[in-house]
Each structure stands twice: as C-alpha cells, then as structure tokens.
Amino acid sequence: MLININPINPQERLIRKVADALKQGGIIAYPTDTFYGIGCDIMNKKAIEKIYQIKQRNKNKPFSFICSGLKNISRYAKVSNYAYRTMKRLLPGPYTFILEGSKMVPKMMLTKRKTAGIRVPDNRICIDLIRQLGNPIISTSASLPNNDILQDPSLIHEHLNSRLDFVIDGGPVPDRPSSVISLIHDEPEVLREGLGDVSVFQ
C-alpha cells in the first residue's frame, strides 16, 4: 500500500498505522536523508530473512540499522565516551557509524567481528516511526537484485509492491549514500565517503 506522509509534520495516525505493521513483522519502504530504504523491526528475525530474500543478499553481509537518537543507543552497541561525543556532534545526519554490537542485537544483524552499522538519519518520518515502534529498523537501500536503486516511491511500489506492507511517499530524498565511519577501538576510519562531511576524520 502506497501512503503519503508529510515529511515536515508526519501525520501521527499514519505513523502509528505503519508502526503497527512493523510490530506484526511487516516490511516497509521509507524515506531517509540519503536514499529510500527498505526496513523492518530489527527484533523480528523472520522479517529480516524476508529482506535478505528481497535484496538477494548474502547473509555474511549484514544490514545496518536506524535508531531514533542516541538516548538508548547503548542497548544496541558498545559506545565509548569518544564514540558518543563524535556521534552527538554529527547526528542526526547522513552517517553510518560502525560500532561493536551488543547482545541485544540479533546475530544476523552483526558481522563476524560482532560489529553493527548504526544510523540516526535527519528525517522526521524515520525518527517518528522508530519512536512509535520502540525498536530500531533495518536500513538498506530500496533496490532491485541487479542493484538498480529505486528512488521514486511509485516505482518502489510498482516493483516491490507484493513484498512490502507499506511504501511511504515522503517526498524527494538526496539519492546519495551515507558516509561510513568505523569507531571501533576509538580509532576512526572512513570506510566510505558519502553525503556526510568526513574531513574531521582525515
């Protein structure tokens, strides 16, 4: 189902409707501050499996996930004082931070080294959804198996409709990836330069 949600002032009724679908194992497409993403509740393993199938992605390559802010982030990752200060300065924004994951996070969301990619996008729809759900959601670009990224909600709906419970049209997004920065052992390393300014780490 394709639904329009106001990106500046998201309608609470619609946010609740989508969050309820996520609670029941639903899969959605939603806007971020980079691409449109495909997501589900990270605590629902069956839903995560479905996203691996949609993306035809190797399970050795875990997805990152989106939190609503830094308030509860220590539930999902081991956050040093340095990492917390760094993230507080740059988030919300188009960054993915690699941290050591906590035991709360399902194994399939972690790399072999037990690390996780964490995002807090500067996108009101995203943040409101996660707050309503109460758990982080998966972050992976809405793309076809041939890696063509779909950035128009109506195209996402057309191509993936039968596999998704909701496609949120939240207006245009930048259509560029986030910058990926590892903060493991408090040694910042830029793994991908994207939308976020990484000059502070270089």
C-alpha positions as CSV (number, residue, x, y, z in Angstrom):
1,M,0.0,0.0,0.0
2,L,1.4,3.4,-1.0
3,I,0.8,6.1,1.5
4,N,1.7,9.8,1.6
5,I,3.2,11.1,4.8
6,N,4.1,14.7,5.3
7,P,8.0,14.9,5.7
8,I,7.8,18.1,7.8
9,N,4.9,17.2,10.1
10,P,4.2,13.5,9.8
11,Q,0.6,12.5,10.5
12,E,0.6,10.6,13.8
13,R,-2.3,8.4,12.7
14,L,-0.3,7.2,9.6
15,I,2.9,6.7,11.6
16,R,1.0,4.6,14.1
17,K,-0.5,2.5,11.3
18,V,2.9,1.8,9.7
19,A,4.5,1.1,13.2
20,D,1.7,-1.4,13.9
21,A,2.5,-3.2,10.6
22,L,6.2,-3.4,11.7
23,K,5.3,-4.8,15.1
24,Q,3.5,-7.6,13.3
25,G,6.5,-8.4,11.1
26,G,5.7,-6.1,8.2
27,I,8.2,-4.8,5.7
28,I,8.1,-1.2,4.5
29,A,9.9,1.2,2.2
30,Y,10.5,4.6,3.7
31,P,12.5,7.9,3.1
32,T,15.8,8.7,4.8
33,D,18.2,11.6,4.5
34,T,20.1,9.6,1.8
35,F,18.1,7.1,-0.1
36,Y,14.6,5.5,0.2
37,G,15.2,2.4,2.3
38,I,13.6,-1.0,2.9
39,G,13.2,-1.9,6.6
40,C,11.6,-4.0,9.3
41,D,11.8,-4.3,13.1
42,I,15.4,-5.5,13.8
43,M,14.0,-7.7,16.6
44,N,11.9,-9.7,14.0
45,K,14.1,-12.4,12.5
46,K,11.5,-13.7,10.0
47,A,11.1,-10.2,8.6
48,I,14.9,-9.7,8.4
49,E,15.0,-13.1,6.4
50,K,12.4,-11.7,4.0
51,I,14.5,-8.6,3.4
52,Y,17.6,-10.7,2.6
53,Q,15.4,-12.5,0.0
54,I,14.1,-9.3,-1.5
55,K,17.6,-7.9,-1.8
56,Q,19.0,-11.4,-2.8
57,R,21.8,-10.5,-0.4
58,N,24.4,-12.8,1.1
59,K,23.8,-13.3,4.8
60,N,27.5,-12.7,5.5
61,K,26.8,-9.0,4.6
62,P,24.6,-7.7,7.5
63,F,22.4,-4.6,7.1
64,S,22.9,-1.5,9.2
65,F,20.0,-0.2,11.3
66,I,18.4,3.1,12.3
67,C,17.9,4.4,15.8
68,S,15.8,7.4,16.7
69,G,18.6,9.1,18.6
70,L,21.5,8.4,21.0
71,K,19.3,8.1,24.1
72,N,19.0,4.3,24.0
73,I,21.9,3.5,21.7
74,S,23.9,1.7,24.4
75,R,21.3,-1.0,24.3
76,Y,22.4,-1.9,20.8
77,A,26.1,-1.0,20.7
78,K,29.1,-0.5,23.0
79,V,29.6,3.2,23.0
80,S,32.7,4.7,24.4
81,N,32.8,8.4,25.6
82,Y,34.8,9.2,22.4
83,A,32.2,7.5,20.2
84,Y,29.3,9.1,22.0
85,R,30.8,12.6,21.7
86,T,31.6,12.1,18.0
87,M,28.1,10.8,17.2
88,K,26.4,13.5,19.2
89,R,28.2,16.1,17.2
90,L,27.3,14.7,13.8
91,L,23.9,13.1,14.3
92,P,21.2,13.2,13.2
93,G,22.8,13.2,9.7
94,P,23.9,11.1,6.7
95,Y,26.4,9.0,8.6
96,T,26.7,5.2,9.3
97,F,28.8,4.5,12.4
98,I,30.4,1.1,12.8
99,L,30.5,0.0,16.5
100,E,30.7,-3.2,18.4
101,G,27.2,-4.6,18.7
102,S,25.5,-5.5,22.0
103,K,23.9,-8.9,22.9
104,M,20.5,-7.2,22.3
105,V,21.1,-7.2,18.6
106,P,20.2,-10.4,16.7
107,K,23.2,-12.3,15.4
108,M,22.2,-11.9,11.8
109,M,22.5,-8.1,12.1
110,L,26.2,-8.4,13.2
111,T,29.4,-9.1,11.2
112,K,31.6,-11.9,12.2
113,R,33.5,-9.4,14.3
114,K,30.3,-8.6,16.1
115,T,30.1,-5.1,14.7
116,A,27.0,-3.2,13.7
117,G,26.3,-0.2,11.4
118,I,24.2,2.4,13.2
119,R,22.4,5.4,11.6
120,V,20.3,8.3,13.0
121,P,19.0,10.0,9.8
122,D,17.9,13.6,9.7
123,N,14.5,12.6,8.6
124,R,11.4,13.2,10.7
125,I,9.3,10.3,9.2
126,C,12.1,7.8,10.1
127,I,12.6,9.1,13.6
128,D,8.8,9.2,14.4
129,L,8.4,5.7,13.1
130,I,11.2,4.2,15.3
131,R,9.9,6.1,18.4
132,Q,6.4,4.7,17.8
133,L,7.8,1.1,17.2
134,G,10.1,1.2,20.2
135,N,12.9,-0.7,18.3
136,P,15.4,0.3,15.6
137,I,14.6,-0.7,12.0
138,I,16.8,-2.1,9.2
139,S,18.5,0.3,6.9
140,T,19.1,-0.9,3.3
141,S,18.6,1.0,0.1
142,A,15.4,0.2,-1.9
143,S,17.0,-1.6,-4.9
144,L,16.4,-4.4,-7.3
145,P,18.5,-7.6,-7.4
146,N,20.6,-6.0,-10.2
147,N,21.5,-3.2,-7.8
148,D,19.4,-0.5,-9.6
149,I,18.4,1.8,-6.7
150,L,14.7,2.9,-6.8
151,Q,14.3,6.4,-5.6
152,D,10.7,7.1,-6.6
153,P,8.1,5.7,-4.2
154,S,5.7,4.9,-7.0
155,L,8.4,2.9,-8.7
156,I,9.2,1.1,-5.5
157,H,5.5,0.3,-5.2
158,E,5.4,-0.9,-8.7
159,H,8.4,-3.2,-8.5
160,L,8.2,-4.5,-4.9
161,N,4.5,-4.0,-4.0
162,S,3.6,-7.6,-3.3
163,R,6.6,-8.0,-1.0
164,L,6.0,-4.8,1.1
165,D,3.2,-3.9,3.5
166,F,3.7,-0.2,3.1
167,V,5.5,2.2,0.7
168,I,5.8,5.6,2.3
169,D,5.9,8.6,-0.1
170,G,7.7,11.2,2.0
171,G,8.8,13.4,-0.9
172,P,12.2,13.6,-2.6
173,V,15.5,12.5,-0.9
174,P,19.1,13.3,-1.8
175,D,19.7,10.0,-3.6
176,R,23.3,9.7,-2.3
177,P,24.8,7.2,0.2
178,S,25.8,8.0,3.8
179,S,29.4,8.3,4.8
180,V,30.5,5.2,6.7
181,I,32.9,5.6,9.6
182,S,34.3,2.9,11.9
183,L,34.7,4.0,15.5
184,I,36.0,0.6,16.7
185,H,38.6,0.9,19.5
186,D,38.2,4.7,19.3
187,E,40.3,4.7,16.0
188,P,38.1,6.5,13.4
189,E,38.4,5.1,9.9
190,V,36.5,6.4,6.9
191,L,35.2,3.3,5.1
192,R,33.1,5.2,2.6
193,E,32.8,8.8,1.7
194,G,29.2,9.8,1.0
195,L,26.9,12.7,1.9
196,G,28.3,13.5,5.4
197,D,31.4,15.6,5.7
198,V,34.3,13.3,6.8
199,S,37.1,15.9,6.8
200,V,37.2,15.8,10.6
201,F,38.3,12.1,10.4
202,Q,41.0,12.6,7.8
